[in-house]
Amino acid sequence: MNYYEYEVIIAYRNLESFEIGYTGFLIEDTDDQAQVRTFLSHINSNSNYELIAIEIDKKPINFSMPTDPKVINTVH
């Protein structure tokens, strides 16, 4: 089984101000992408924000690396 760090970048529009914003997440997952698919299935447009685009980049990681599974939210 292969392990990856998935970088998810989301572009969205604030429907009150019509300003465009970005947010990013790092998710560690296997090649079946179960965590990534579950995470993305819960993201959708609502009355406050409109999703414009979602970009996903994956980078192989070594399972023996001393990290815990994580989801990191960084708002720009």
MONOR-V880665 format. One record per residue. N is the residue number from 0. SS is DSSP state (A for helix, B for strand, O for the rest). OMEGA is omega in whole degrees, 0 to 359 (999 if undefined). Layout:
N & SS & OMEGA
N & SS & OMEGA
This chain:
0 & O & 180
1 & O & 180
2 & B & 184
3 & B & 168
4 & B & 181
5 & B & 175
6 & B & 182
7 & B & 177
8 & B & 181
9 & B & 173
10 & B & 182
11 & B & 178
12 & B & 174
13 & B & 186
14 & O & 175
15 & O & 183
16 & O & 184
17 & O & 174
18 & O & 178
19 & B & 178
20 & B & 181
21 & B & 172
22 & B & 182
23 & B & 180
24 & B & 170
25 & B & 179
26 & B & 174
27 & B & 184
28 & B & 177
29 & B & 182
30 & O & 176
31 & O & 175
32 & O & 181
33 & A & 180
34 & A & 182
35 & A & 180
36 & A & 178
37 & A & 179
38 & A & 183
39 & A & 180
40 & A & 180
41 & O & 181
42 & O & 177
43 & O & 177
44 & O & 177
45 & O & 184
46 & O & 180
47 & O & 186
48 & B & 175
49 & B & 177
50 & B & 178
51 & B & 183
52 & B & 173
53 & B & 178
54 & B & 181
55 & B & 177
56 & B & 180
57 & B & 181
58 & B & 179
59 & B & 175
60 & B & 178
61 & O & 182
62 & O & 182
63 & O & 178
64 & O & 184
65 & O & 176
66 & O & 174
67 & O & 173
68 & O & 187
69 & O & 167
70 & B & 181
71 & B & 180
72 & B & 177
73 & B & 179
74 & B & 180
75 & O & 999
